[in-house]
Amino acid sequence: MAEIIQNRVQRIEEERVKGPWQEAWTNFKKSKSALFGSAIVLFFVLLAIFGPLFAPQGINEQNLSMRLQPPSADFWFGTDDLGRDIFSRILHGARISLTVGLSAVLISAVAGSFLGIIAGYYGRWVDTIISRIFDIMLAFPSILLAIAIVSILGPSLQNALIAIAVINIPNFGRLIRSRVLSIKEEEYIHAAKAIGMKNSRILWKHILPNSMTPVIVQGTLAIATAIIEAAALGFLGLGAEAPQPEWGKMLADARMFLMNAPWAMIFPGLAIMLTVIGFNLMGDGLRDALDPKMKS
C-alpha cells in the first residue's frame, strides 16, 4: 500500500513539473488518429518541398500522341488531355495548394486575432463596430463571398489567396474575442491595471499569450478549409490559371473526360481529400490536447 501511495505521489509531482505545452504534447501522442493525421500532413509537406525535385516529367511538357494514357510504368497516374504527366503535376500542385492554404490562414489569423483582441479588450463602440462587420461577413456563405471578392479583383491565384484570407478573418476574430472577454476579467489583469501597466503591454504580455490556444486549433482546421476553397475557386476558373498545376484547376480541366479518363480526376481529388483529412485529424487532436474541457 505504501508503495502504491508513493508511486501516485511521484506521478502527481511529475505532472506538476510538466509545463502546459509538454502536457499537451503528451496528450496529443495518446491519440492515434491525431498521429495518423500528422503523418499525412508531414508527408504532403515533404512532398511540397522535395516532390518537384523528383518529378519524372516537366509540368508543362506536352505530348499529344500520349494524351489520356491510363496509369502505367511510364506514367504512374496517367496523362491528361494534353499528354502531360499527372503524377508530376500533382507533385508540383502540392506546393501550390499548401502554400495557398498556409498563407491564407496565416493572414486571416493575424488580422482576425488583432481585431478580436481589440474588440474584446476595449469593448463599447469599438466592439460594436468590429462585431457588426464580422456579422455582416458571416451572413454570406463563405464560398460565395470568396467568389465575389475574386470577381472584383480578377481571377488569379494571388487574388484567390486574398479572398480566402478575408473570408476567414471573422472566424478567428470572434473566437479570440470571446476568449479575451473572459481573460480580461481575471484577477491578474485587474492587478496589472492597478499597478499602472499600459494597455499595450497588458495586451502583448498577458492577453495575447493566453489567447493563442484556440487560434492554433482553429488555424489547423482552417488550413483544410482553405485548401478546399482554393480548389473550389480553381475548379470554377477563379483561382489558379493555366498552366499552373493546382489541384482544383486539374479537376476542372479533367471533368470533360470523366468517362474516358477517370484517372485524370481521381488522383487530384485523392490528393485534396487526403490533405484535408490529415489537417482535420491533426486539428481534432490538438483541440483535445489543448482544451482542458476535452480532457478525461
C-alpha positions in Angstrom: 0.0 0.0 0.0 2.8 2.4 0.9 4.5 1.7 -2.4 1.3 2.4 -4.3 0.8 5.7 -2.5 4.5 6.6 -3.1 4.1 5.9 -6.8 1.0 8.0 -7.0 2.6 10.9 -5.2 5.6 10.7 -7.6 3.2 10.7 -10.6 1.5 13.8 -9.3 4.8 15.6 -8.8 5.9 14.7 -12.3 2.7 16.2 -13.7 3.3 19.4 -11.7 6.8 19.7 -13.2 5.5 19.4 -16.7 4.7 22.6 -18.5 1.4 23.2 -20.3 2.9 22.6 -23.7 4.7 19.4 -22.6 1.5 18.1 -21.1 -0.4 19.0 -24.3 2.2 17.1 -26.3 1.8 14.1 -24.0 -2.0 14.1 -24.5 -1.6 14.6 -28.3 0.6 11.5 -28.6 -2.1 9.4 -27.0 -4.4 10.0 -29.9 -3.7 7.5 -32.7 -5.9 9.4 -35.2 -4.1 12.7 -34.4 -0.7 11.0 -35.0 -2.1 9.5 -38.2 -3.3 12.9 -39.4 0.1 14.4 -38.5 1.9 11.7 -40.6 -0.3 12.6 -43.6 0.4 16.3 -43.1 4.1 15.7 -42.8 4.0 13.6 -45.9 2.4 16.3 -48.0 4.7 19.0 -46.6 7.7 16.9 -47.6 6.0 16.3 -50.9 5.6 20.1 -51.4 9.2 20.8 -50.5 11.1 18.0 -52.2 8.5 16.4 -54.6 9.1 18.7 -57.6 12.8 17.7 -57.5 11.9 14.1 -58.3 9.1 14.7 -60.8 9.8 12.4 -63.8 8.3 14.9 -66.3 8.0 18.6 -66.7 4.7 20.0 -65.5 4.0 21.7 -68.9 5.7 19.1 -71.1 3.1 18.2 -73.7 2.9 15.0 -75.8 -0.3 14.9 -77.7 0.5 11.4 -79.0 0.3 10.2 -75.4 -2.8 12.1 -74.3 -5.3 10.4 -71.9 -3.0 7.4 -71.3 -4.0 5.2 -68.3 -1.7 4.7 -65.3 1.4 2.6 -66.3 5.0 2.1 -65.5 5.9 5.2 -67.6 3.1 7.4 -66.3 2.2 6.3 -62.7 -1.0 8.4 -62.6 -1.7 8.5 -66.3 -1.7 11.6 -68.6 -4.2 14.4 -69.2 -5.8 15.6 -72.4 -2.6 17.4 -73.4 -0.3 14.4 -72.7 1.1 15.9 -69.6 2.2 13.6 -66.7 -0.4 13.8 -64.0 2.0 12.5 -61.3 4.5 15.2 -61.9 1.7 17.9 -61.9 0.3 16.6 -58.6 3.8 16.8 -57.1 4.1 20.5 -58.1 0.5 21.1 -57.2 1.2 20.1 -53.6 3.4 23.1 -53.2 0.8 25.4 -54.6 -2.1 24.1 -52.6 -0.2 24.0 -49.3 1.2 27.5 -49.9 -2.2 29.0 -50.5 -3.7 27.2 -47.5 -0.9 28.1 -45.1 -0.5 31.7 -46.3 -4.3 32.4 -46.3 -4.7 31.1 -42.8 -1.7 33.0 -41.5 -3.0 36.2 -42.9 -6.5 35.7 -41.6 -5.3 34.5 -38.2 -3.1 37.6 -37.7 -5.8 40.0 -38.9 -8.6 38.3 -37.1 -6.7 38.0 -33.9 -5.8 41.6 -33.9 -9.4 42.7 -34.5 -10.7 40.2 -32.0 -8.3 41.3 -29.2 -9.1 45.0 -29.8 -12.8 44.3 -29.8 -12.8 42.1 -26.7 -10.4 44.2 -24.6 -11.7 47.7 -25.3 -15.4 46.9 -25.8 -18.0 49.6 -26.2 -18.3 51.2 -29.6 -15.1 49.5 -30.8 -16.5 46.1 -30.1 -19.8 47.1 -31.6 -18.3 48.2 -34.9 -15.9 45.2 -35.3 -18.6 42.7 -34.3 -21.1 44.1 -36.7 -18.5 43.8 -39.5 -17.9 40.2 -38.6 -21.7 39.6 -38.5 -22.1 41.1 -42.0 -19.3 38.9 -43.4 -20.6 35.8 -41.8 -24.1 36.4 -43.2 -22.8 35.4 -46.6 -21.8 31.8 -47.5 -18.1 31.8 -47.4 -17.6 30.4 -50.9 -20.0 33.0 -52.4 -18.1 35.8 -50.6 -14.8 34.4 -51.9 -16.3 34.3 -55.5 -17.4 37.9 -55.2 -14.0 39.1 -54.0 -12.2 37.3 -56.7 -14.6 38.6 -59.3 -13.9 42.1 -58.2 -10.1 41.7 -58.0 -9.8 39.4 -61.1 -9.2 35.7 -61.4 -5.7 34.7 -60.3 -4.0 32.5 -57.6 -2.9 35.5 -55.6 -6.4 37.1 -55.6 -7.9 33.7 -54.6 -5.4 33.6 -51.7 -6.6 37.1 -50.6 -10.2 36.2 -50.9 -9.7 33.0 -48.8 -7.8 35.0 -46.1 -10.6 37.7 -46.0 -13.5 35.3 -45.6 -11.7 33.5 -42.7 -11.0 36.7 -40.7 -14.3 36.7 -38.8 -13.9 33.1 -37.6 -10.6 33.9 -35.9 -11.9 37.3 -34.7 -15.0 36.0 -33.0 -13.1 33.1 -31.5 -10.3 35.2 -29.9 -12.8 38.0 -28.9 -14.8 35.5 -26.8 -11.5 34.3 -25.2 -10.4 37.9 -24.4 -13.7 38.7 -22.8 -13.1 36.0 -20.2 -9.4 36.7 -19.7 -9.7 40.4 -19.1 -11.9 39.7 -16.1 -9.1 37.6 -14.4 -7.5 38.9 -11.2 -4.0 39.2 -12.7 -5.3 41.5 -15.4 -7.0 43.8 -12.8 -3.8 43.7 -10.8 -1.8 44.7 -13.9 -4.1 47.7 -14.4 -4.0 48.6 -10.8 -0.2 49.0 -10.8 -0.4 51.3 -13.9 0.6 48.8 -16.6 -0.1 50.2 -20.1 -2.9 48.6 -22.1 -0.4 47.8 -24.9 1.8 45.9 -22.5 -1.1 44.1 -21.0 -2.3 43.0 -24.5 1.1 41.9 -25.5 2.3 40.2 -22.3 -0.9 38.8 -20.9 -3.9 38.8 -23.2 -2.2 37.6 -26.4 -0.2 34.6 -25.0 -3.3 33.3 -23.1 -5.5 33.6 -26.2 -3.3 31.6 -28.6 -4.5 28.1 -27.8 -7.9 28.3 -29.6 -6.2 30.1 -32.5 -3.7 27.3 -33.0 -6.5 24.7 -33.1 -8.7 26.8 -35.4 -5.8 27.6 -37.6 -5.0 23.9 -38.2 -8.6 23.1 -39.1 -8.8 26.3 -41.2 -5.9 25.1 -43.4 -8.0 22.2 -44.5 -10.9 24.5 -45.3 -8.7 26.9 -47.2 -7.3 24.1 -49.4 -10.8 23.1 -50.3 -11.8 26.7 -51.0 -8.7 27.2 -53.2 -9.6 24.0 -55.1 -13.2 25.2 -55.5 -12.1 28.6 -56.9 -9.7 26.8 -59.2 -12.4 24.5 -60.3 -14.7 27.4 -61.1 -11.9 29.1 -63.1 -11.4 31.9 -60.5 -8.2 30.7 -58.9 -5.1 29.3 -60.5 -4.8 29.8 -64.2 -3.4 27.5 -66.9 -0.9 26.0 -67.0 -0.4 26.1 -63.2 -0.9 22.6 -61.8 -3.2 23.5 -59.0 -5.3 20.5 -57.9 -8.7 22.3 -58.3 -7.7 23.5 -61.7 -6.6 20.0 -62.6 -10.1 18.7 -61.6 -11.7 21.4 -63.8 -9.6 20.5 -66.8 -10.4 16.8 -66.5 -14.1 17.0 -65.9 -14.8 16.7 -69.6 -13.0 13.4 -69.8 -14.5 11.7 -66.7 -16.0 8.8 -68.6 -13.0 8.2 -70.9 -10.1 9.0 -68.5 -11.4 9.0 -64.8 -7.8 8.8 -63.5 -7.3 12.5 -64.6 -9.9 13.5 -61.9 -9.4 10.7 -59.3 -5.7 11.4 -58.4 -6.0 15.2 -57.9 -9.2 14.5 -56.0 -7.5 12.0 -53.8 -4.7 14.5 -53.1 -7.2 17.1 -51.9 -9.1 14.5 -49.8 -6.0 13.1 -48.1 -4.6 16.5 -47.3 -7.9 17.7 -45.8 -8.3 14.6 -43.8 -4.8 14.9 -42.4 -5.3 18.5 -41.3 -8.7 17.7 -39.8 -7.4 14.8 -37.8 -4.4 16.7 -36.6 -6.7 19.7 -35.6 -9.0 17.4 -33.7 -6.1 16.0 -31.8 -4.7 19.5 -31.0 -8.2 20.5 -29.8 -8.4 17.5 -27.4 -4.9 18.1 -26.2 -5.0 21.9 -25.6 -8.6 22.3 -24.5 -9.0 21.4 -20.8 -12.7 20.7 -21.2 -11.9 17.9 -23.6 -9.6 16.0 -21.2 -10.9 13.0 -19.4 
